[in-house]
């Protein structure tokens, strides 16, 4: 059975008005069909001869994403035995068409193809017809004994594996590739002739202790939770205002809070509310502390004493001009300039500090970008405004507060250390939102998981720039030989690695494209994006630019940039999480060119000076005549470990709930690790 792990889903309805001249014969014709996609019903499993519980539903849309009513859709069984009813229909006002599927008498996978009449537009559904009885793999086939480092993809419900002449260790990688991240696959794996393996390692690989270590900080859950709320607020409250903001921009509306020729010492008023977008305005007075070619640095006049000096603020402006600005622009594109001042405002304010509760142990909020600042303030000519907007490209940044007046105490050295990475991260958000509204004419903001993943890529790009390294160098702990290189990874990249560690601890309960924006999702998404870029035949900068400069979002954006087989590529990444840098693995699809995590993680050092001393991937040991029962979130993966003795064989078999086969959207890959 495939179940949902959320009780309800929230959707933002975007009203799109088509303006056209009506003919005397009636309303304008529907826009031409340009795309067809699966809405629901994919990946189901049922008993042979029975109808599936959920109908197969597709949506037909125009090139701009508008639902197409009245389009003909033909459903046909193109693999396996089954019947559909109706075989042809037309789309409703939501652009949707559906049919019911009854499985035939033969077990196996069934593919149904939906075709838009009069076009080449198609999409497919994969379902499975199964029975409640299953034969063990080794009763119907001879054992396979792949060489060490080999990978085998199994298309059935089990595999018979041999131990060879010296014995063998294996990992069964079970990935659930349903695009709907709310789905959960229940999985039962049995082993007959298997011996449990308890770790993902062959042997932990420890390097000599460097004078300065790779640090292992605590994951910053507070920032992730705050960002999730901010992005959700923007998608909920501001998406309906995008069309009006774009039109107001075209009409030349402009109300700059801070002109480009402002002078140091000038006072300005800015809304510093980091919770509500357009209401409960929290005006704070700021003093212009520095002005550079690309930045205006403003300091809240209510900040704690003994904070940054004007010369230090000027240093941040110079940092933005010479490092952050050219780095993010080269990879993501030019920012919008709605206020016409040609600069980005960096507001250092105690209100950022105050967002972190004083008694928290979950990290701190180091800064933010709020999409509301890209919207007009006032409602004009029927176009709804956002009174809370500062109508400027800007960030809000943490300030030193050594005695903890407003929140957790923050030293000047700490704020200095985290500010560059925060600026790089938040600048991606700013560029992404501004270009989707005013340049790319997207109907909505980017999905939160992909938006945050791209900002974590911005942090990694800053690390490369600061350290002198580059992608695809398979960096390990031994790569960091100078203090500057260690500082770069500890300041700019280590949080990505620690978030990835959180994912490694719960891979089956993490969707790499999940909507929860949890730490583990962020860690997985960063790693996935890095891997997808490493395997794409284009420059990194082109990959990031294509993802940011899009009218699609989420998985649709991945499909546009990486191809229709993007889910296969996600599966390859999931396999590589185990297979990368395992001796003998040479298939480049399952290797991660940029990072050797098996040599990074064992050498991380915590605040007490203790090494992690392992690769912290959660594995599920499989023993003889026993079962592993687990649940895998869509976009998640389980790693099942076992060995087979010399001269022996093991039947490894799997089912879903009730003894039926698992969803056809599951992929099972066997890696021989020894």
N, C-alpha and C positions, 0 to 999 in steps of 0.2 A: 504494500500500500504506500502511496505517496500522500503525505499529509501536509497541511499548511502550518507553519510555526507562528503565524500571526492571526489574531482573531478578526482583524479588519484591516483594510487598506485605505489610505487617504489619497485622493486624486485631485489635482488641480485642473479645473475645467477652464479652458481658455476660449473665450468667445472670439471667433474670427468672422469679420463681416466682409462679404464679397461685394464689391461695388461694380456694377455693370449696367449697361443700358438694356432695359427690357424691350423686347420686340412686341408688336401688336398681338402676337399669338400667345404670350404668357411670360413667365419669369425666365431669367437667363439659364442657359444649359449648365449642367454640372461641369466642373473642371475635368479635364481628361485624367484618366488614371495613370499614375506614374510609379506606384509601389503597392505591393501587397505583402502583408505580414501576418504571422500567427498571433492570435489574441489569446486563445485558450484551447485546451484539449490535447496538447502535445505531450508525449512521454507517458501516456497511460498504459496500464497493464490490466488485462482481464482474462477470464476463462474462455477457452475456445467455445465457439457457438453462442456466445452471449453478447448483448449490446453493451458498449461502454457507457459509463455513468455520465460523462461530460461530453457535450457535443463538440465538434471541431469547428472553431470560429476563426475567421480571417477578417482583416480590415483592409480596405482599399482606400488609398489616399492620393492626392495630387502631389505635384512636385514641391509645393509649399507646405505640405502636411495636412491640407484640408480634406476632411472625409468626403468621399465620392459616393453619392446616393444613386441607385439605379444601375450600377455596374453589374454585368453578368459574371457569375463565377461558376466554374465547372469543377466538381470534385471527382477524382478517379483514383481507384486502387492501382498503384503502379508496382507494388511488390507484396508478396504474400497473398493470403486468401481472406477476403472480407467483402462486405457490401456497404454502400452508402445510400442514404435517403434523406433528402433528395439528392440526385446527382448533379442538378444544376439549379441555381437560384439567383436572386439579385440582392444587392446590398441595400440596407435600410438607411435611415437618416444619419446614423452614426458611421456609415460606410462599412458596416459589418454584414457578413453572410455566414451561414452555418449549415452543418449537416450532421446527421447521426451515423454512427458506425457500428455495424454488427460484425463481430469476428467470425471467421470461418472455422472449419473443423481441424485445421492443421496448425499445430503450435509453431511459433516463430515470430519474427519481426514483420510488421506490416507498414508499408509506406503509402500514404495518401497524398496526392499532388493536387493543389488548388490552382486553377488557371483562370486569369481574368479574360473573359471572352474578347476576341478581336485583338489581343495583345500577346506579347511574349512573356508577360509577367506571371511568375509562378512562385509558390512556396510549398513546403512539404511538412507533413506530420509524420512522426515515427511513433508507433505503438507496438505493443507486444501481446500476442495470444499465447497463453501458457496453460499448463495443467498443474494439478497439485502433486503430481509424482515426478521424481527426478532420479536419474541414474547417476552414480558416482562417475567422475571423469575417468578414473582408471579402469572402470569396467567396460568402457566403450572405446578406449584409445590407449595406445602405448605411451609410456612416459617420454617426455621431452627433456633433454639435458642440455640446455644452452650453455655456451661458454661463459666464463666469468666476465661481467661487464655487458653481457647481451641483454636486450630488452625484447619482450614478446607481448603483443597485444592479443588478448583473448576475446573472441567474438561470441562465445557460448556462455554457459552457466557454470563452467569449471575448467580446470586444466590439470593434467597429470604430469608431475615433474619428477625427474630422477635426481639421484645424489651423485652420479658419476663414480669414479674410482676413489675419490678422496673426500666425498661429502660436499654439500653445497648449501649456501645461505641465500635466501630470497627475500624480496619484498613484493607484496601484492599492493599496487597503488590503485585505489578505487576512487575515481573522480566522478562527481555528479554534475553533468553539464546542462541542466535545465536553466534556460534564461530567466525564469521566474525565481528570484532569490528567496521568496517566501516558502518555497517547497522544501520538503524534507524526505529523504529516502531512507527507509528502514532496511538494514542489511544484515544478513546472517551468513557468516563464512565458517565452513567446517573444514577440518583437516584430518585426514586419515593417513598416518605415516609421517606426520610433521612433528618437529620438536620446536618449542618456543624459543625465539630470539628476543631478548629484552631491550636491546638498544638499536639506534640507527647507525652506530659507528662500527667500523672495523676495529680501530683503536683510536682513542683520543690523541690528537696530535698537538703537543705542547712545544712551543718555541722557547728558546732562552728568554728569561724575563728582561724586557728592555728597561732602561733607566726611567723612562716615563711610559706608563702603560696605556693600553686601550681601555677607556673607562666604561663602566656598565651602570649608567644612571637609572633611576626609577622611571618607568614610563609616565608621561605627562597626561594623565587621564583628564585632569581639569580642563586643559586647553582643548582636548578633543571633544569633550562634552559641550563646552561653550561654543566651539565652532559649529558643531552639529545644530545647536539651537539657532545660531545666527543664520546658517545656510537655509534651514527650514523656514525661519521667519521670512527671509528674503523670497524664497520660492512661493510661499503662501501669500504674503501681503504685497509683494512688489511685482510679481509676474503679471498680474492683471493691468499694471500701470505701464508696461513696456511700450505698448503701441502708442499711448499718449505721449510718453517721454520722447519717443523717436519723432513723432509728428511735431512736437514743440521744438525739438532741435532743428528740424528742417525749416521751421518758421522763423528761426533765428533767435529763439528765446535764450537769454543769458543773464545771469545775475551772479557775478563772481564775488565771493566773500572776501577773497584776498587777491588783489591785482598782481600781475607779474613784476611790477616795479616797486613793490612794497619795500620799506626800509627796515633795517634792524631797529628794534625798540618800539615799533608800532604795536598797538593793541588791537586784537580781533576777538570776536565772540564766536564760539563754535559749540554745536550740540555734541556732547560727549556721551549720550545715552548709548550703551552697548547692548541693550536688551530690546527695546521697542524701536520699530523702524520709523514710524511717522507720528507717533504720539509721545506724551510725557517727556517733552523736550527738556534737556538738562544742559542749559547754556553755561559755558565756562569761559572765562576771559583768558586769553593766551597772549603772550608777548613774542613777537617775531625775534628769534634768537640768531638765525643765520639764513642767508639767501645765497644760493649757488645757481649754476646754469640750469639745473633740472629740479631743484628742491627748494622748498621754503620750510624751514624748521621752526616750529612754534612750541613754546614751553608754557604750560599752564601756570598762571601766576600763583595758584594755590598749592603748587608742588612742595614737598618737604624741603627744609633748609639743607644746605650742604650737598646739593645735587650737582648736576652738570653745569659747567661754566659755558659762557658764550663760545669760547674757543673750542670746547669739547663738542658743543652742538655744531659748530662749523666743521669739525672733523667728521660728524655723521653726514653732513651735507656733502662733503667731499667724497666720503665713502659711497654714498648713493650715486654721485656723478660718475665716479671712476670705475666702480665695480658692479653694484647692484643694477643700476639702470641699463648699462650696455649689455650685461649678461642676460637679463630677463627679456629685453627687447629683441636680442639676437635669436632667442629661442621661442618666444611667445608672440611677438609682434609689438607694434607701437601702441601705447595706451591712448585712450580717448583724451580729449581736451575740452570738456564741456564748458569750463569757465574761461577758456581762452587765454590763460596766463602762461601756458607752456611749461608748467611746473607741477610737481606732486607735493602736497602738503604732508609733512611728518609731524604729527601732534603728540608730543611727549606730555602725558597727563596722568595725574594720580588716580583718575577714574578707571584707568586700566588696572592699576594695583587693587583698587577697591572691588573689582570683580572676583577676586580670589578670596574666599572665606579665610578668616584669620587662623582658624583651627584645622585647616585642611592638611591632609597628608597625601593628597592625590596630585600634587604638582601645582603649577602656577599658570595664570593666563599672562602671556608675554606680549600680547598685542593683537590687533585685529584690523580688518578691512570690513566695512559695512556697505553693501550694495545700495542702500538708501541714499548715499551721498551722490549717486549718479543721476538722481531724479530731480526734476524741477520742484520748487517748494510749493508753489501756489497753483490753484485750479484756475485755468484760463481757457476760455472758448470751449468749455465742456470737457477739457482734458484734465483729469484728476491729478493733482500734485501731491507731494509728500512733505508736509510742513516740517518734519524732522531732518530733512536733507540739509547738508552743508553745501550742496551743489559744487562739489570739487572732487578731483582725484586726490584721495588722502588716506593715510593710515593713522592708527592710534597706538602709541607705544608705551611700554613700561618705563617707570622712572625709579631712580634710587630712593630707598626709604629705609635707612639703616636701623631705625628704632621701631619700625613696624607701626607707624601711625595709622596707616590706612589698610594694611593687610599684613601678610607674612613679610618680615624684614627682608629687604633686598639691598645688597651692597652695590656700590658703583662698579666694582670689577665684574660682578655677575651680570649686571645689565649691559655693560660693555660687551661681554662675551656672547650674550644671546641675541643682541640687537641685529647684527648682520644677517643671521639666518632667518630671523623673524621678518625682516624687510624683504628678503628674497622670496619667502613663502607668501607673504601677504600681497606682494606686487603681482605675482601670478594671478591671484584672485582678482585684483583690480583690473589687470589687462584683460583677463577672461571675460569678466562681466561687462566692461566697457565696450569691448569689441562685439560681444553678442548683442548688446543693445543698439549700438550706434554704427557699427561697421558691417557686421555679418548679417544683421537683420534676423536674428534667431527669435523664435516665439517664446523661449523660456531660458532660464539659466541652466548651466551644466548640472547634471546629476551630482549630488554631493560627494559620492564615493570617488568619482573620476576627477572632480574639481580639486578635492583634497589630495588625491594621488598626484596630480600635476604639480601642486604646490610642494609636495615632498620631493618630487623630481627637481624643483627649483633649488631646494636645499642641497641635494646631491650635486647639482651643477656648480653651486657655490663651492662645495668641497673640492671638486676637480680644479676649479679655477685657483683656489687658495693653495692647494697641495702640489700642483704641477702634474698630477696624474690625469688620465683620460679614461673614458669607458673602454671596455673590452681588453683590460690588462690583467684580469683574474687576480685582483688584489687580495692578499693574505696578510696575516699579522706581520710576517717578515718583510712586507713591502715598505713599512713605515720606519725609515732609518734616521730621519732628522726630526728635531723638535717641531719644526714648522709643519711637517707632514702629520705628526701626531696631533698637534694643535688643530689642524684642519679637520681631521676625522672626529676628534673629540668635540669640537665646537659646531661643526656644520652637518656631519653625517651620522654621528652615533645614535641620534634619536631615531633615524630610519631603521637602523640595525636593531635597536631595542624594541621598536614596534613590531618588526619582523619576528623577533624572538617571541613576542606575545602570540603572534599567529602560529608559530611553530609549536606552541604548547597546546593549541586547540584547533588543529587544521580541519577536522571534520565538522566543527561547530562554527566555522567562519566561512562566510561567502565573500569571495574576492570582489564581487560586485554588489555586495549587500547594501541596503539602505540605512543600516544602523550607524554607520560612520564610527564604529568602535575602534579602539587602538589596534586590535588584531586585523580588522578590515583595512585600516590605513597601512599597516605593515605589509600585508599581502598585496595590496594594490600597488604600492611603490615598487615592490619586487617584480610584480607582473609587468608593469609598464617598462621598467628597465629591461626586462627580458624580451618583451615584444619589440622594443626599439633595437636591441642588440641583434635580433634576427630579421629585422626589416632591411630591405635593400635600398636604404636611403640614409642620409645623414641624420644624426640625432636632432639637429635643429629643425629639419624638415618635419620629422615625426611630431615634435612638440608643437610646432606651428600649425600643422594640419589638425591636430586634436583641439587646439584652442580656437582656431578660425573655422568654425563649423556651425551649421544651423541645426544639426542633429545633436543628440545628447546620449550619455550612457553607453549601453552596448551598441546602439545604432551608430554612435561615433566610432567605436572600435571597429565595427564592420566596415565603415567607410574608409578608415585609414589602413587597417591591417588585412582587410579582405573578408569575404563571406564565411571563410573557414576560421574566423577568429576564435570560436569555441574550441576547435581542435588545437589551436595555438595555446589557449589557456590550459587545456589538458596537458600539453607538452611541458608548459611551465610547472604545473603541479607535479608531474613526474620528475622534473629536474630538481625540485626541492629535495628529493631523496637522491637522485642519480648523479647530480653534479659532483665532479671531482671524486667519484668512486672509481677505484682502479679498474681499468679495462673498458669503461664506458667511452665510446668514441662517436656515437651517433650525436651529431651536433644539435639536433632538435631538442635533446634532453640535457644540454650543457648550458650553464650560465656564464657567458664570457667575461662579465665585468667583476664578479665577486666570488671568491673561494670561501664560502661561509663555513665550511668544515674546518678551515684553518683560522677563521676570524673568531668564532664563538668560544672555542676552548680557551682562548687567550684573553678574553675580557676579564677585567679586574673590578670588583665591587669596591664600595667605600671602605671596607675593612681590609682590603688588600688580598682578598681571596679570588682565585681564578674560577671561572665557570667550569673549566676542565671537561667540557662535553659539547657535542652538537645537540641542542635541546629540542629536537624534533620528537613529538609524541608518536610512539609506535604502539601497535596493538599486538601482543604476542599470541601466536596460534599454536596450540599443542595438539598432540595425537588424540583423536576421538573426542575432541572438544570443539566448541564453537566460539567465535567472536561475534557478539551482537552489538551493533552500533547504529547510530543515525548520522546521516551526512546531509548537511545543508546544501542546497543548490549553489554551485560555485565553490563547494568545499571538497575535501579529499581526506581519505583515511589511508594510513600506511600500516599494513599487516605484515608482521615479520615471523619467519620460521626457517628451519633448516631441514634438510633431508640427509639421512645417513648414507655413508658410502655403500654403493650397491643396492640401495633401497629406492623406493618410490613413494610419493605422497599424492593423494587425491585431494585437491583444493577445490571446493565447490561453494557456490553462493546462491542465495535466494533473497527475495524481498519478503514482505509480510505474508503470512498465511501459506508459505511454501511456494508462492508464485514467483516467476522470474522477476528480477529487478527491472526498473525502467530501462527502455532502450537508450535513454540519454545518459546512462552510466557507462563509463569506459574502464576496463580492467587491464592494467599493464603489469607484467611481471619483470622485475629487475633481479638478475643474479648478481649479488654483491660479493660473493666469495666462492 
